[in-house]
Amino acid sequence: MSASDQPADQDDASRINQEASSSSNTDNETSNPDNKEDEMKRAAARKLIERYFYQLTDGCGNPGCKNKYCASSGQLKPLTPDEAAAQAIQLFSQEALLCERHPNKIARTHNNKMLSSDSDSENSVNRNKSDVQMPTNDVILGDNPSFLKINTTNSTTFLTEQLLYDIIDECESSECYLSLIRKLGEVFSSIENLSRSFQQTQSLESNFETSKDKISGLKKEEVRSLEGEKDKDEDSSAETSENSILPVDLPAVRRAYSALFKLKTSIFEHSLVNALVTLAGNLQMELPTRKERGNQDDVVNVLLIVFEIPALGSGDFLETALPAICRASEWLPVEVQAKLARIWSGPGRSSLRNILENLQQLVTLRVIVTQFHRDFYVQDENVITSATKLMKILFYANMLAGVLESPDLRNEELSVSMDDSYLAIKLNKTAPPIDPLAIELGVHVLDCRKPYLPFSEFYNEPLSDGVEMDRDFANYKSEMGKFCFMHYPFILTPATKMMGLYFDNRIRMYSERRISILQSVTGQPSNPYLRLKVRRDHIIDDALVELEMISMENPNDLKKQLVVEFEGEQGIDEGGVSKEFFQLVIEEIFNPDYAMFTNQSEAGTVWFNPTSFESDAQFTLIGIVLGLAIYNNVILAVNFPMVLYRKLLGKRGSFEDLQDWNPTLYNSLKQLLEYNEPDVEEVFMQTFRISYQDVFGSIINYDLKEHGDEVSVTQENKYEFVDLYADFLLNKSVEKQFRAFYKGFQMVVDESPLELLFRPEEIEVLICGSKNFDFDELESSTEYDGGYTNESQIIKDFWATVHALSLEDKRKLLQFTTGSDRVPIGGLSRLKLVIAKNGPDSDRLPTAHTCFNVLLLPEYSSKEKLKDRLIKAISYSKGFGML
């Protein structure tokens, strides 16, 4: 061969071995290489031998190659993988010519091109089974430097990124895609084949240059020794290689899919879908029989590769393949679920949204196309339920990929450390079940400060609208292990979850009512309702006395339906009187004259007064009122910061909670944390002693640690200072007040699934209502009675007038018609307002039945008169005019 015919990097092996010979003496004189250096040299030799192997089996891709040791030259007879492995070692020891590899390879000879006939295609596929590349991880070097084994077992039954590129290039050049179809079917239908595909390995080409330097200390005698002993311990080595499964290289998978889906999907879609259905069947048969805590890496790899398919949420993939995979995934052990969650929260986080959207589309499609009836509910559709279970893994991965706080902030000791033994027993007995996956991952939803994707993206509105919550609640209470969405609350909208809470509360009310009836039959005094009789001008005192007596004598009476009676006033409480009672109590409780709470003017919220002189009973009353409001489905006009709802669910306040508690203080402390100069003591002049004001404006000092006034805040202790400061403001300073408040709250809701269903931000909406005043929703959901329709002129004038009102007047209208100026969870469409005709034109003002959300509207003669009467009615209605 002439010099001009040789590749640019010819005789790499010769040059490397010459360098090794010239440098070996120097190396020996200076120092003996350690085990790590020997390992690096053996790795370099392995890479070079692999290049010879590829050259013998795949060729370099140059159709004009004249290297007799290259498959592309046409001079080399076809070799089996074992023959190619043995010859690769010989070529390395002989310093044989090594060709430069071409990135876009073609068939190694012109005779190897795929033909359109069946026989030629079959031969081509058979050749591919012996000629495809050997994975880089199949060349194994043991701890003994004289040991080398090349394992080529099943080298053709998996896919790599480069191999898929090669098959696509070959198919495009021959315009026949049979080999691609067969390869996809062969790999994607088998758990073993797919699990060994796209494994994480270093690219041979990218590491070849560095291998030249690392191999310099390896002698030819060592190589020959390796060659001579390559069959030593063959059985044990083969077993190790076959049983080891490396993690999936997700970037490589995505690049491979990107190249595949540049082709027309009609070419391979049917084959790939059928392969995935077969794969799902194999998983469904194998997973239930596997040993617990065994090696499940193959299943993890399979699911990671499958869920990266770009078209999984469309076409036949959505209708056939994805449902089958979801059904098979029902059998995943908790350990596999946890491993998937960790991978999807780390290197796989970029795929989270795409996987979630695919599963959401599947659930939505099934909800829409499936005919449900009294004997077949949404909870019985196994594709929907299995997709929901898979979504739970994504839900936890989404939290792990976000911003997490320390689990130490969970206030688990709160219930058992309270003085009230009755309450401690109740809390311990009714603790919500803990998800096994949460235990395996060591994470709780309360630990997540900011998820990777908003939690709202997990809501599925078609499912939430279609699920029968009475049936779901029955499954939740059942001991037969039936599926219920209440155990997967992340997929339900808050409005739907509220219905689950509503059923729980109502059933408990009816239970208490039945007990009361039975007691009355036996002659015992009983009352089926929680009846409160209060005076308007002494509402706090009266409510406090009655509720305190009930909580001491029989706390279970708090679980009865609330009925309120104002002394000296007529009326039956069908809900409207209770709403007014809660409104008046809240106004009085948060009155600055009581000094039970302080106003955070900047944030527009209220917080416990750490120096309040009120008794614990007063704060317990507020907790009971808050619990009764949830229990009786009443929205309150309270403005607590989010940290309160986190504390109610068992999470202590932390630094990040200061952001909506006191934004100015939060920003000041954040500046301290972000200041990295060494003069922090001179700039901030802060010690571990802090000051705050009591209700009388007096300054109170508090040491965050012993002798705090003598300890300056430095770069080393500034994080400790911030944590102690936040802990004092949000926890320690109000511990007495909050414990009393929490005690009252738990007296009402301790047995409800509140903690199971709702996150802190959802509880805020549950108590305070939504902030979205969409009166278009209210108009579209309003019903008409007494001869009115949405086409009546008076109705058109009414809505035109309402839409033109200010936000404050719209709040007054809600207060007038429903008894509350708050928007219920789920929006104004949940109000179900009724506008009824109240006679012909007259000078009377509109009236309302707040218990039933009914507005009685005379048929006024003009729009101007309607506006005048409506404004007067909503502005002067407080205390009268509402029934």
DRENROMAR-205733 format. One record per residue (C-alpha): x, y, z negated; residue in three letters. Coordinates in steps of 0.25 Angstrom, whole numbers, padded with zeros to 4 digits, always signed. Layout:
<pts>
XYZALA...
</pts>
This chain:
<pts>
+0000+0000+0000MET+0006+0014+0004SER+0006+0025-0006ALA-0004+0033+0001SER-0014+0022+0000ASP-0013+0021-0015GLN-0023+0028-0025PRO-0019+0040-0032ALA-0017+0034-0046ASP-0010+0021-0040GLN-0001+0013-0049ASP-0007+0018-0062ASP-0004+0005-0069ALA+0010+0005-0064SER+0012+0020-0069ARG+0006+0017-0082ILE+0014+0005-0085ASN+0027+0013-0081GLN+0023+0023-0091GLU+0021+0013-0101ALA+0034+0007-0099SER+0042+0020-0099SER+0035+0024-0112SER+0035+0011-0120SER+0049+0013-0125ASN+0047+0027-0129THR+0034+0023-0136ASP+0041+0012-0143ASN+0052+0021-0148GLU+0043+0031-0154THR+0032+0023-0161SER+0024+0011-0159ASN+0010+0013-0154PRO-0001+0011-0164ASP-0013+0003-0162ASN-0021+0014-0157LYS-0011+0017-0146GLU-0011+0002-0142ASP-0026+0003-0141GLU-0025+0015-0132MET-0015+0008-0123LYS-0023-0004-0122ARG-0036+0004-0119ALA-0028+0011-0107ALA-0024-0003-0102ALA-0038-0007-0103ARG-0043+0005-0095LYS-0032+0002-0084LEU-0036-0012-0083ILE-0051-0008-0081GLU-0047+0000-0070ARG-0040-0012-0063TYR-0053-0020-0066PHE-0062-0009-0059TYR-0052-0008-0047GLN-0053-0023-0045LEU-0068-0024-0047THR-0074-0010-0042ASP-0062-0004-0034GLY-0058+0010-0034CYS-0069+0015-0025GLY-0059+0019-0013ASN-0064+0011+0000PRO-0050+0013+0005GLY-0042+0007-0007CYS-0031-0002-0003LYS-0027-0007-0017ASN-0028-0022-0017LYS-0032-0022-0032TYR-0044-0013-0029CYS-0058-0018-0026ALA-0060-0006-0016SER-0049-0011-0007SER-0057-0023-0002GLY-0044-0031-0004GLN-0048-0037-0018LEU-0057-0049-0019LYS-0069-0048-0028PRO-0065-0051-0043LEU-0074-0056-0054THR-0073-0047-0066PRO-0065-0057-0074ASP-0055-0058-0062GLU-0054-0042-0061ALA-0052-0041-0076ALA-0040-0051-0075ALA-0034-0044-0063GLN-0036-0030-0069ALA-0026-0034-0080ILE-0016-0040-0070GLN-0016-0027-0062LEU-0014-0019-0074PHE-0002-0027-0078SER+0003-0026-0063GLN+0002-0011-0062GLU-0007-0013-0050ALA-0012-0002-0042LEU-0024+0006-0048LEU-0034+0013-0039CYS-0040+0027-0041GLU-0055+0025-0044ARG-0065+0032-0036HIS-0077+0038-0043PRO-0088+0035-0033ASN-0085+0021-0029LYS-0090+0013-0017ILE-0091-0002-0015ALA-0078-0008-0017ARG-0078-0014-0002THR-0087-0011+0009HIS-0092-0025+0009ASN-0097-0023-0005ASN-0108-0013-0001LYS-0122-0017-0005MET-0130-0022+0007LEU-0145-0021+0008SER-0147-0036+0010SER-0151-0044-0002ASP-0139-0054-0001SER-0128-0042+0000ASP-0135-0035-0011SER-0134-0047-0020GLU-0120-0049-0017ASN-0117-0035-0020SER-0124-0036-0033VAL-0116-0048-0036ASN-0103-0041-0033ARG-0107-0029-0042ASN-0109-0039-0053LYS-0094-0043-0052SER-0089-0029-0048ASP-0095-0019-0057VAL-0086-0012-0066GLN-0081-0018-0079MET-0085-0009-0091PRO-0073-0003-0098THR-0077-0008-0112ASN-0076-0023-0106ASP-0061-0022-0107VAL-0057-0024-0121ILE-0044-0023-0128LEU-0043-0030-0141GLY-0035-0025-0153ASP-0024-0035-0148ASN-0016-0027-0137PRO-0013-0040-0130SER-0028-0043-0128PHE-0036-0038-0116LEU-0049-0044-0112LYS-0058-0039-0100ILE-0072-0043-0102ASN-0081-0043-0089THR-0093-0051-0094THR-0106-0045-0089ASN-0098-0033-0083SER-0109-0032-0072THR-0121-0032-0081THR-0121-0017-0086PHE-0120-0003-0080LEU-0109+0008-0082THR-0110+0022-0077GLU-0100+0019-0066GLN-0106+0006-0062LEU-0119+0012-0060LEU-0113+0023-0051TYR-0106+0013-0043ASP-0119+0005-0041ILE-0126+0018-0037ILE-0115+0022-0027ASP-0115+0008-0021GLU-0130+0008-0019CYS-0130+0022-0013GLU-0119+0018-0003SER-0126+0005+0001SER-0140+0011+0000GLU-0144-0002-0008CYS-0148-0001-0023TYR-0150-0015-0026LEU-0137-0016-0034SER-0141-0004-0043LEU-0155-0010-0045ILE-0150-0023-0049ARG-0139-0017-0058LYS-0150-0009-0065LEU-0159-0021-0067GLY-0148-0029-0072GLU-0143-0019-0082VAL-0156-0012-0087PHE-0163-0025-0089SER-0153-0031-0099SER-0150-0027-0113ILE-0136-0032-0112GLU-0133-0026-0099ASN-0139-0012-0102LEU-0132-0011-0116SER-0119-0013-0110ARG-0121-0003-0099SER-0115+0012-0100PHE-0107+0009-0112GLN-0098+0019-0118GLN-0084+0017-0111THR-0073+0026-0108GLN-0072+0028-0093SER-0060+0021-0087LEU-0057+0032-0077GLU-0057+0044-0087SER-0047+0036-0096ASN-0038+0031-0086PHE-0028+0043-0087GLU-0027+0042-0102THR-0025+0027-0101SER-0012+0029-0093LYS-0006+0036-0105ASP-0012+0026-0116LYS-0007+0014-0109ILE+0007+0018-0108SER+0012+0010-0120GLY+0005-0003-0115LEU+0015-0013-0109LYS+0013-0022-0097LYS+0017-0034-0106GLU+0005-0030-0115GLU-0004-0030-0103VAL+0000-0044-0098ARG-0002-0049-0113SER-0016-0043-0112LEU-0018-0050-0099GLU-0013-0063-0104GLY-0022-0063-0116GLU-0034-0057-0110LYS-0042-0070-0112ASP-0038-0071-0127LYS-0050-0071-0136ASP-0059-0070-0124GLU-0072-0075-0131ASP-0071-0065-0143SER-0068-0053-0134SER-0079-0056-0125ALA-0089-0057-0136GLU-0084-0044-0142THR-0085-0037-0128SER-0099-0043-0125GLU-0105-0039-0139ASN-0100-0025-0139SER-0109-0014-0134ILE-0104+0000-0132LEU-0113+0012-0134PRO-0119+0018-0121VAL-0113+0029-0114ASP-0125+0038-0113LEU-0119+0049-0104PRO-0114+0038-0094ALA-0129+0032-0095VAL-0134+0046-0091ARG-0125+0048-0080ARG-0128+0034-0074ALA-0143+0037-0075TYR-0141+0050-0068SER-0134+0043-0057ALA-0144+0032-0056LEU-0156+0041-0056PHE-0150+0050-0045LYS-0155+0038-0036LEU-0169+0037-0032LYS-0176+0030-0045THR-0184+0022-0036SER-0172+0014-0032ILE-0170+0008-0046PHE-0182+0012-0055GLU-0189-0001-0053HIS-0177-0009-0056SER-0173-0001-0068LEU-0187+0000-0074VAL-0189-0016-0073ASN-0175-0017-0079ALA-0179-0009-0091LEU-0192-0016-0093VAL-0184-0029-0093THR-0174-0023-0103LEU-0185-0019-0112ALA-0191-0033-0112GLY-0177-0038-0116ASN-0176-0028-0127LEU-0190-0031-0132GLN-0187-0046-0133MET-0173-0045-0139GLU-0174-0033-0149LEU-0184-0040-0159PRO-0175-0053-0159THR-0162-0045-0162ARG-0155-0046-0176LYS-0157-0034-0184GLU-0144-0025-0186ARG-0138-0032-0175GLY-0130-0025-0163ASN-0141-0018-0155GLN-0131-0009-0147ASP-0136-0015-0134ASP-0150-0011-0137VAL-0146+0003-0140VAL-0138+0004-0127ASN-0149-0001-0119VAL-0159+0009-0125LEU-0149+0021-0123LEU-0147+0017-0109ILE-0162+0015-0106VAL-0167+0028-0112PHE-0156+0036-0104GLU-0164+0033-0091ILE-0168+0046-0085PRO-0181+0041-0079ALA-0186+0034-0091LEU-0197+0043-0093GLY-0203+0043-0079SER-0209+0033-0069GLY-0208+0018-0071ASP-0197+0020-0082PHE-0208+0027-0090LEU-0219+0018-0087GLU-0212+0005-0088THR-0198+0005-0093ALA-0199+0015-0105LEU-0211+0008-0111PRO-0204-0006-0110ALA-0191+0000-0117ILE-0199+0007-0128CYS-0207-0006-0131ARG-0193-0013-0132ALA-0188-0002-0141SER-0198-0005-0152GLU-0189-0016-0156TRP-0177-0008-0159LEU-0171-0010-0173PRO-0169+0002-0181VAL-0154+0001-0180GLU-0155+0002-0165VAL-0165+0014-0166GLN-0155+0021-0175ALA-0144+0019-0165LYS-0152+0024-0154LEU-0156+0036-0162ALA-0141+0039-0165ARG-0137+0038-0151ILE-0148+0046-0145TRP-0145+0057-0156SER-0130+0057-0152GLY-0125+0055-0138PRO-0139+0052-0133GLY-0146+0064-0138ARG-0147+0071-0124SER-0156+0060-0120SER-0166+0062-0132LEU-0175+0071-0125ARG-0176+0063-0113ASN-0179+0050-0120ILE-0189+0056-0129LEU-0196+0062-0117GLU-0196+0048-0110ASN-0203+0042-0122LEU-0213+0054-0124GLN-0217+0052-0109GLN-0219+0037-0111LEU-0228+0040-0124VAL-0236+0050-0117THR-0238+0042-0104LEU-0243+0030-0113ARG-0252+0039-0121VAL-0258+0045-0108ILE-0260+0032-0100VAL-0264+0022-0111THR-0278+0021-0114GLN-0280+0020-0129PHE-0292+0015-0136HIS-0297+0011-0150ARG-0290-0002-0149ASP-0277+0004-0143PHE-0271+0016-0149TYR-0258+0024-0146VAL-0251+0017-0157GLN-0254+0003-0150ASP-0247+0007-0137GLU-0233+0001-0138ASN-0226+0010-0128VAL-0230+0022-0136ILE-0226+0016-0149THR-0213+0011-0144SER-0209+0024-0137ALA-0213+0031-0150THR-0203+0022-0158LYS-0192+0025-0148LEU-0195+0040-0150MET-0193+0038-0165LYS-0178+0035-0162ILE-0177+0047-0153LEU-0183+0055-0165PHE-0172+0051-0174TYR-0162+0053-0163ALA-0167+0067-0161ASN-0165+0070-0176MET-0151+0064-0176LEU-0147+0072-0164ALA-0152+0085-0171GLY-0148+0092-0184VAL-0149+0084-0196LEU-0148+0088-0211GLU-0143+0079-0222SER-0152+0068-0227PRO-0148+0073-0241ASP-0158+0084-0239LEU-0169+0075-0240ARG-0176+0077-0253ASN-0179+0063-0256GLU-0178+0064-0271GLU-0189+0074-0272LEU-0200+0065-0274SER-0194+0056-0285VAL-0188+0068-0293SER-0201+0075-0296MET-0207+0075-0310ASP-0221+0071-0306ASP-0220+0055-0306SER-0233+0054-0299TYR-0228+0062-0287LEU-0215+0054-0287ALA-0222+0041-0286ILE-0231+0046-0275LYS-0220+0051-0267LEU-0211+0039-0268ASN-0223+0030-0265LYS-0227+0037-0252THR-0214+0041-0246ALA-0215+0040-0231PRO-0208+0028-0224PRO-0194+0030-0219ILE-0192+0027-0204ASP-0181+0016-0203PRO-0175+0023-0192LEU-0173+0035-0200ALA-0166+0027-0211ILE-0157+0020-0201GLU-0153+0034-0196LEU-0153+0041-0209GLY-0161+0052-0204VAL-0174+0059-0208HIS-0183+0068-0200VAL-0181+0079-0211LEU-0166+0078-0209ASP-0167+0084-0195CYS-0166+0099-0195ARG-0166+0100-0180LYS-0169+0088-0170PRO-0162+0087-0157TYR-0175+0088-0150LEU-0187+0095-0156PRO-0196+0086-0164PHE-0208+0091-0156SER-0202+0084-0144GLU-0206+0070-0150PHE-0221+0074-0151TYR-0229+0067-0141ASN-0242+0075-0139GLU-0250+0065-0130PRO-0247+0054-0140LEU-0251+0063-0152SER-0264+0067-0146ASP-0267+0052-0142GLY-0263+0045-0155VAL-0275+0042-0164GLU-0269+0046-0178MET-0280+0039-0186ASP-0275+0026-0179ARG-0261+0030-0181ASP-0263+0033-0196PHE-0270+0020-0198ALA-0258+0013-0192ASN-0249+0021-0201TYR-0257+0016-0213LYS-0257+0002-0208SER-0248-0009-0213GLU-0248-0017-0200MET-0236-0009-0194GLY-0244-0003-0183LYS-0238+0009-0175PHE-0241+0023-0180CYS-0236+0036-0175PHE-0236+0041-0189MET-0223+0034-0190HIS-0218+0041-0178TYR-0223+0055-0181PRO-0212+0062-0172PHE-0221+0059-0160ILE-0234+0065-0165LEU-0237+0080-0165THR-0239+0086-0178PRO-0254+0088-0175ALA-0255+0073-0173THR-0247+0069-0186LYS-0256+0079-0193MET-0268+0070-0190MET-0260+0058-0196GLY-0259+0066-0208LEU-0273+0070-0208TYR-0278+0055-0207PHE-0269+0052-0219ASP-0275+0063-0227ASN-0289+0061-0224ARG-0288+0046-0227ILE-0282+0049-0240ARG-0294+0059-0243MET-0304+0049-0239TYR-0297+0039-0248SER-0298+0048-0260GLU-0312+0051-0257ARG-0316+0036-0257ARG-0309+0034-0270ILE-0317+0046-0276SER-0330+0040-0271ILE-0326+0027-0277LEU-0323+0034-0290GLN-0336+0041-0290SER-0343+0028-0288VAL-0337+0022-0301THR-0341+0034-0309GLY-0327+0041-0309GLN-0327+0056-0306PRO-0321+0059-0292SER-0320+0069-0281ASN-0318+0065-0267PRO-0311+0079-0264TYR-0300+0087-0269LEU-0310+0099-0273ARG-0304+0112-0277LEU-0313+0124-0282LYS-0306+0137-0282VAL-0308+0152-0284ARG-0303+0161-0273ARG-0297+0171-0283ASP-0290+0160-0291HIS-0287+0150-0280ILE-0273+0147-0284ILE-0276+0145-0299ASP-0288+0136-0296ASP-0281+0128-0285ALA-0269+0126-0294LEU-0277+0121-0306VAL-0286+0111-0298GLU-0275+0105-0290LEU-0265+0104-0302GLU-0276+0096-0309MET-0279+0087-0298ILE-0264+0085-0295SER-0262+0081-0310MET-0275+0073-0312GLU-0276+0066-0299ASN-0266+0069-0288PRO-0274+0060-0278ASN-0285+0070-0278ASP-0276+0079-0269LEU-0278+0069-0258LYS-0293+0072-0257LYS-0299+0081-0247GLN-0298+0096-0252LEU-0311+0103-0254VAL-0310+0118-0259VAL-0321+0126-0265GLU-0320+0141-0268PHE-0328+0144-0281GLU-0340+0152-0278GLY-0340+0150-0263GLU-0349+0141-0255GLN-0344+0132-0244GLY-0340+0118-0242ILE-0325+0115-0239ASP-0324+0108-0225GLU-0310+0113-0224GLY-0312+0128-0222GLY-0312+0131-0237VAL-0300+0122-0240SER-0292+0130-0229LYS-0296+0143-0236GLU-0292+0137-0249PHE-0278+0134-0244PHE-0277+0147-0238GLN-0280+0155-0251LEU-0271+0146-0259VAL-0259+0148-0249ILE-0261+0163-0249GLU-0261+0164-0265GLU-0249+0154-0267ILE-0240+0162-0257PHE-0244+0175-0263ASN-0231+0182-0268PRO-0238+0186-0281ASP-0237+0171-0285TYR-0222+0171-0282ALA-0222+0156-0279MET-0216+0158-0265PHE-0207+0168-0259THR-0208+0174-0245ASN-0197+0172-0236GLN-0200+0185-0228SER-0190+0182-0217GLU-0195+0168-0214ALA-0209+0171-0217GLY-0210+0159-0226THR-0212+0157-0241VAL-0204+0149-0251TRP-0204+0144-0265PHE-0201+0155-0275ASN-0189+0149-0283PRO-0192+0158-0295THR-0207+0156-0295SER-0214+0156-0309PHE-0226+0148-0304GLU-0227+0134-0310SER-0224+0121-0302ASP-0239+0119-0302ALA-0241+0131-0292GLN-0231+0125-0283PHE-0237+0111-0284THR-0251+0118-0280LEU-0244+0123-0267ILE-0239+0110-0264GLY-0253+0104-0266ILE-0259+0114-0257VAL-0249+0112-0246LEU-0252+0097-0247GLY-0267+0099-0248LEU-0266+0107-0235ALA-0259+0096-0227ILE-0268+0086-0233TYR-0281+0093-0230ASN-0276+0098-0216ASN-0276+0113-0219VAL-0265+0123-0214ILE-0259+0132-0224LEU-0253+0146-0221ALA-0240+0144-0228VAL-0226+0148-0223ASN-0216+0139-0229PHE-0202+0137-0223PRO-0199+0124-0216MET-0190+0120-0227VAL-0202+0118-0236LEU-0208+0107-0227TYR-0195+0100-0226ARG-0194+0100-0241LYS-0208+0094-0242LEU-0204+0083-0233LEU-0192+0080-0242GLY-0180+0088-0236LYS-0173+0098-0245ARG-0170+0112-0239GLY-0157+0115-0233SER-0149+0126-0226PHE-0156+0125-0213GLU-0170+0127-0220ASP-0165+0141-0223LEU-0167+0145-0209GLN-0182+0147-0210ASP-0182+0149-0225TRP-0173+0162-0225ASN-0167+0164-0211PRO-0158+0176-0216THR-0152+0167-0227LEU-0150+0155-0217TYR-0143+0164-0207ASN-0134+0170-0218SER-0130+0156-0222LEU-0128+0151-0208LYS-0118+0163-0206GLN-0111+0158-0218LEU-0110+0144-0212LEU-0106+0149-0199GLU-0095+0158-0204TYR-0081+0151-0202ASN-0071+0161-0206GLU-0063+0159-0219PRO-0068+0172-0225ASP-0082+0167-0228VAL-0080+0171-0243GLU-0077+0185-0240GLU-0088+0187-0229VAL-0100+0180-0236PHE-0096+0182-0251MET-0105+0171-0255GLN-0104+0162-0267THR-0112+0150-0272PHE-0121+0159-0280ARG-0134+0164-0273ILE-0145+0174-0277SER-0160+0175-0274TYR-0171+0183-0279GLN-0183+0179-0288ASP-0197+0184-0286VAL-0194+0196-0295PHE-0182+0200-0286GLY-0172+0196-0296SER-0159+0190-0291ILE-0156+0176-0295ILE-0142+0169-0294ASN-0140+0155-0291TYR-0127+0147-0290ASP-0127+0136-0279LEU-0116+0129-0286LYS-0110+0130-0300GLU-0103+0144-0302HIS-0108+0148-0288GLY-0104+0162-0289ASP-0089+0158-0290GLU-0090+0149-0278VAL-0088+0157-0265SER-0094+0152-0252VAL-0083+0147-0242THR-0081+0140-0229GLN-0080+0127-0237GLU-0092+0128-0245ASN-0102+0137-0237LYS-0110+0125-0232TYR-0112+0121-0247GLU-0116+0135-0250PHE-0127+0135-0239VAL-0132+0121-0243ASP-0133+0125-0258LEU-0139+0138-0255TYR-0150+0132-0246ALA-0153+0121-0256ASP-0155+0131-0267PHE-0164+0140-0259LEU-0173+0129-0253LEU-0172+0118-0264ASN-0166+0121-0277LYS-0172+0135-0280SER-0186+0130-0277VAL-0185+0115-0281GLU-0195+0117-0293LYS-0206+0124-0284GLN-0204+0115-0272PHE-0205+0102-0281ARG-0219+0107-0286ALA-0223+0111-0272PHE-0219+0097-0267TYR-0226+0090-0278LYS-0239+0096-0275GLY-0237+0094-0260PHE-0234+0079-0262GLN-0246+0077-0271MET-0255+0079-0258VAL-0246+0073-0247VAL-0238+0063-0253ASP-0245+0051-0247GLU-0247+0057-0233SER-0238+0054-0221PRO-0234+0069-0221LEU-0219+0066-0222GLU-0220+0055-0212LEU-0227+0063-0201LEU-0222+0077-0202PHE-0209+0085-0201ARG-0207+0098-0209PRO-0210+0107-0197GLU-0223+0099-0195GLU-0227+0100-0209ILE-0226+0115-0208GLU-0236+0115-0196VAL-0245+0105-0204LEU-0246+0114-0216ILE-0245+0128-0209CYS-0250+0125-0195GLY-0245+0128-0182SER-0239+0142-0177LYS-0245+0141-0163ASN-0257+0149-0162PHE-0262+0145-0148ASP-0276+0149-0147PHE-0277+0144-0133ASP-0276+0130-0140GLU-0287+0134-0150LEU-0296+0139-0138GLU-0295+0126-0130SER-0298+0117-0142SER-0310+0126-0147THR-0324+0120-0147GLU-0337+0127-0145TYR-0351+0125-0151ASP-0364+0132-0152GLY-0365+0135-0137GLY-0351+0141-0135TYR-0342+0135-0124THR-0328+0139-0120ASN-0335+0146-0108GLU-0344+0155-0117SER-0341+0170-0116GLN-0340+0172-0131ILE-0329+0160-0132ILE-0321+0166-0120LYS-0322+0180-0127ASP-0318+0173-0141PHE-0305+0167-0135TRP-0301+0179-0128ALA-0302+0187-0141THR-0295+0176-0149VAL-0283+0176-0139HIS-0281+0191-0140ALA-0281+0191-0155LEU-0268+0193-0163SER-0261+0181-0170LEU-0265+0186-0183GLU-0280+0187-0179ASP-0279+0173-0173LYS-0274+0168-0186ARG-0287+0175-0192LYS-0296+0168-0182LEU-0290+0154-0186LEU-0292+0158-0201GLN-0306+0162-0198PHE-0310+0150-0190THR-0302+0138-0196THR-0298+0144-0210GLY-0283+0144-0207SER-0275+0153-0198ASP-0265+0142-0196ARG-0264+0133-0183VAL-0266+0118-0186PRO-0255+0109-0182ILE-0256+0105-0168GLY-0261+0119-0164GLY-0274+0127-0163LEU-0281+0116-0155SER-0282+0108-0167ARG-0292+0117-0174LEU-0304+0113-0165LYS-0310+0127-0167LEU-0325+0127-0164VAL-0332+0140-0160ILE-0347+0140-0162ALA-0358+0149-0158LYS-0364+0157-0169ASN-0376+0164-0163GLY-0378+0175-0153PRO-0371+0188-0153ASP-0371+0195-0167SER-0363+0204-0176ASP-0359+0192-0185ARG-0344+0188-0186LEU-0339+0175-0182PRO-0339+0164-0193THR-0331+0151-0195ALA-0332+0137-0201HIS-0317+0136-0205THR-0320+0121-0210CYS-0323+0117-0195PHE-0316+0128-0187ASN-0329+0133-0182VAL-0330+0148-0177LEU-0344+0153-0176LEU-0345+0164-0166LEU-0357+0172-0162PRO-0359+0174-0147GLU-0354+0189-0147TYR-0359+0198-0136SER-0345+0203-0132SER-0330+0200-0133LYS-0328+0213-0141GLU-0338+0209-0151LYS-0333+0195-0152LEU-0319+0201-0155LYS-0324+0211-0165ASP-0332+0200-0173ARG-0321+0190-0172LEU-0310+0199-0177ILE-0318+0203-0189LYS-0322+0189-0193ALA-0307+0184-0193ILE-0302+0196-0200SER-0312+0197-0212TYR-0315+0182-0214SER-0306+0179-0225LYS-0314+0174-0237GLY-0327+0173-0230PHE-0334+0170-0216GLY-0327+0156-0216MET-0334+0143-0220LEU
</pts>
